Amino acid sequence: MSTLRNITDEELQLILSDHKLWLEDKDKGKRANLQAVDLKCVDLAHENLKDADFSYANLKSADFESANLEGANLEGADLMGAYLNIANLEDANLKGANLKNANLNFANLNFANLNFANLKGATLEYASLTSADLRGADLRNSNLSYTDLENANFTGAYLKGANLNYAKFWDAILHDVNLTDHVGIKLNN
């Protein structure tokens, strides 16, 4: 997807209202379809966006603080510099998403699909990624300190320069992961 759609603030508010109705009763309202929409710098903090479709959307520098994005489709979305502190992204699809320099402190990413996601320079302090799929993800220079990574799959992930201090890697899959520059790091398990 290369062409982004533009929508007005009024159109966005209508989509969000319909989505809220849909969440309450699937026979009313409509699931939010914001696929390939340009929403750069949008403020969706504290919104209930469960199961919304943001695939391939431009969400650079968007504010999703404390938003509920459980089960949302964010495949291929550009979330560079987005603010996702305390956001619920459980079971969300972030495959191939660009999360470079995103702030995901205290976020819930349990069971999230982060295959081949770009998390370079992202901050994930105290985040929970239990059973998350991070195969092929780029986590170079990211901050994963105090993060719960229990049962997460890091097969082929890039972790060079990542801060892994006190990260919990219980039963995490680390096949084909090079941790040589993390000698002496405390991985309290």
Backbone torsions as a table, in degrees:
resi	resn	phi	psi	omega
1	MET	NA	123.3	-178.7
2	SER	-119.8	-26.0	-177.7
3	THR	-94.1	124.9	179.0
4	LEU	-97.3	141.7	174.9
5	ARG	-88.7	145.9	172.4
6	ASN	-105.5	138.8	174.8
7	ILE	-130.5	156.0	179.1
8	THR	-82.1	166.0	175.6
9	ASP	-60.7	-36.6	179.5
10	GLU	-65.7	-41.8	177.6
11	GLU	-63.3	-41.2	178.5
12	LEU	-62.6	-44.1	180.0
13	GLN	-63.3	-37.3	177.6
14	LEU	-66.2	-42.2	178.0
15	ILE	-62.0	-42.6	179.9
16	LEU	-67.2	-38.7	177.6
17	SER	-64.7	-45.5	178.1
18	ASP	-62.1	-37.6	179.6
19	HIS	-65.7	-41.1	178.9
20	LYS	-60.5	-44.0	176.8
21	LEU	-61.9	-43.3	-179.5
22	TRP	-61.7	-38.1	178.3
23	LEU	-65.4	-33.0	179.1
24	GLU	-77.6	-36.5	-177.2
25	ASP	-154.8	112.2	-175.8
26	LYS	-60.6	-17.7	177.9
27	ASP	-84.4	-8.7	179.4
28	LYS	-118.3	156.3	177.8
29	GLY	65.3	-161.5	-175.5
30	LYS	-155.7	139.8	176.3
31	ARG	-59.8	136.6	-179.9
32	ALA	-65.4	120.7	175.4
33	ASN	-114.3	99.0	179.4
34	LEU	-116.4	31.8	180.0
35	GLN	-63.4	130.0	176.5
36	ALA	56.1	36.7	177.8
37	VAL	-102.0	142.3	177.5
38	ASP	-84.9	105.0	-179.3
39	LEU	-123.3	34.4	-179.4
40	LYS	-54.3	131.5	176.9
41	CYS	65.5	17.0	179.8
42	VAL	-66.3	147.1	177.2
43	ASP	-104.8	105.0	177.4
44	LEU	-121.6	28.0	179.2
45	ALA	-59.2	138.3	175.6
46	HIS	67.1	8.5	179.9
47	GLU	-80.3	149.0	173.1
48	ASN	-93.1	102.2	-176.1
49	LEU	-116.3	28.1	-179.8
50	LYS	-53.6	131.3	177.0
51	ASP	64.7	11.8	177.7
52	ALA	-69.7	155.4	179.9
53	ASP	-108.2	107.9	176.5
54	PHE	-113.9	20.0	-174.7
55	SER	-58.5	134.9	177.4
56	TYR	60.5	17.7	177.8
57	ALA	-79.6	154.9	172.8
58	ASN	-91.2	107.0	-178.9
59	LEU	-120.6	28.5	179.8
60	LYS	-57.0	132.6	177.1
61	SER	57.8	21.3	177.4
62	ALA	-70.6	152.7	179.0
63	ASP	-107.0	110.3	177.4
64	PHE	-118.0	26.4	-177.6
65	GLU	-54.7	128.9	177.8
66	SER	58.4	18.6	177.9
67	ALA	-77.0	150.7	174.8
68	ASN	-97.5	106.2	179.1
69	LEU	-115.0	26.5	-179.3
70	GLU	-57.6	127.9	177.7
71	GLY	69.6	8.3	-179.3
72	ALA	-70.1	150.4	176.4
73	ASN	-99.0	109.2	178.8
74	LEU	-119.9	24.8	-178.5
75	GLU	-58.8	129.0	177.0
76	GLY	68.5	7.0	-179.8
77	ALA	-71.3	149.5	176.9
78	ASP	-99.4	102.0	-178.9
79	LEU	-110.5	27.0	-178.3
80	MET	-57.5	125.9	178.8
81	GLY	71.1	11.5	-179.7
82	ALA	-69.0	152.8	-179.9
83	TYR	-106.1	105.9	-176.2
84	LEU	-121.5	28.1	178.1
85	ASN	-55.3	131.4	174.1
86	ILE	62.8	13.6	179.4
87	ALA	-73.8	149.1	175.3
88	ASN	-98.4	107.0	179.0
89	LEU	-116.1	26.2	-179.4
90	GLU	-58.8	131.4	177.2
91	ASP	61.4	20.0	177.9
92	ALA	-78.6	151.5	176.4
93	ASN	-98.9	107.1	178.6
94	LEU	-116.7	25.9	-178.3
95	LYS	-58.3	125.3	177.7
96	GLY	68.0	11.1	179.8
97	ALA	-72.4	150.8	175.8
98	ASN	-98.7	106.0	179.2
99	LEU	-113.4	26.0	-179.0
100	LYS	-57.0	128.7	178.8
101	ASN	59.7	19.9	176.5
102	ALA	-75.0	153.6	178.5
103	ASN	-105.6	111.0	-177.9
104	LEU	-122.0	28.9	179.8
105	ASN	-59.3	134.3	178.1
106	PHE	62.8	13.7	-179.7
107	ALA	-75.3	150.8	175.2
108	ASN	-99.2	108.7	178.5
109	LEU	-117.9	26.1	179.6
110	ASN	-60.5	133.9	178.3
111	PHE	62.6	13.6	179.3
112	ALA	-73.5	148.1	175.6
113	ASN	-96.0	108.7	179.3
114	LEU	-117.6	28.5	178.3
115	ASN	-53.8	128.2	174.6
116	PHE	54.9	23.1	175.8
117	ALA	-74.0	148.6	176.4
118	ASN	-96.5	106.8	179.3
119	LEU	-115.4	25.6	-179.9
120	LYS	-58.3	126.7	177.2
121	GLY	70.7	6.8	179.1
122	ALA	-72.1	151.6	177.9
123	THR	-109.4	119.3	-177.6
124	LEU	-126.9	32.3	-178.4
125	GLU	-58.4	133.8	177.8
126	TYR	60.5	16.4	176.6
127	ALA	-76.5	160.8	177.1
128	SER	-116.2	119.1	179.6
129	LEU	-122.7	37.4	179.6
130	THR	-57.8	127.0	179.0
131	SER	58.4	22.7	176.3
132	ALA	-73.5	150.3	179.4
133	ASP	-103.6	104.2	-177.1
134	LEU	-112.7	26.9	-179.2
135	ARG	-60.3	126.5	177.7
136	GLY	71.5	7.3	-179.5
137	ALA	-70.6	148.3	178.4
138	ASP	-102.7	105.5	-178.0
139	LEU	-112.3	21.8	-178.8
140	ARG	-58.1	134.5	177.4
141	ASN	58.6	22.3	176.1
142	SER	-86.7	165.0	179.0
143	ASN	-112.3	107.0	179.7
144	LEU	-112.1	23.1	-177.6
145	SER	-65.5	138.4	179.7
146	TYR	62.5	19.6	-178.8
147	THR	-87.1	142.4	177.0
148	ASP	-90.7	111.7	-176.3
149	LEU	-117.6	26.0	-178.1
150	GLU	-58.3	129.1	179.2
151	ASN	61.7	12.3	177.9
152	ALA	-72.0	147.4	-179.3
153	ASN	-104.8	110.5	-178.8
154	PHE	-105.6	17.9	-176.2
155	THR	-51.9	121.5	177.5
156	GLY	71.0	11.5	-179.8
157	ALA	-75.9	154.9	178.2
158	TYR	-103.1	119.0	-176.9
159	LEU	-122.1	13.4	-177.4
160	LYS	-58.4	127.4	177.7
161	GLY	76.5	2.8	-179.9
162	ALA	-73.0	143.6	175.4
163	ASN	-87.0	110.9	-178.4
164	LEU	-110.9	17.0	-177.8
165	ASN	-56.6	125.2	176.6
166	TYR	60.3	17.4	174.0
167	ALA	-68.9	145.8	-178.5
168	LYS	-102.9	108.9	-176.9
169	PHE	-103.6	28.9	-176.9
170	TRP	-55.5	123.5	177.3
171	ASP	55.5	21.2	176.5
172	ALA	-71.9	149.5	178.5
173	ILE	-95.9	118.2	-175.2
174	LEU	-120.6	34.9	179.2
175	HIS	-66.1	136.8	177.5
176	ASP	57.6	32.4	176.1
177	VAL	-109.6	127.2	-179.7
178	ASN	-93.6	113.4	179.5
179	LEU	-111.4	22.4	-174.7
180	THR	-62.7	-32.3	179.6
181	ASP	-83.6	9.9	178.3
182	HIS	-112.0	25.8	179.2
183	VAL	-61.4	131.2	177.4
184	GLY	83.8	-1.2	179.4
185	ILE	-70.6	146.6	-179.7
186	LYS	-92.1	110.4	176.1
187	LEU	-107.8	76.9	-176.4
188	ASN	-61.6	108.5	-179.3
189	ASN	-113.7	NA	NA
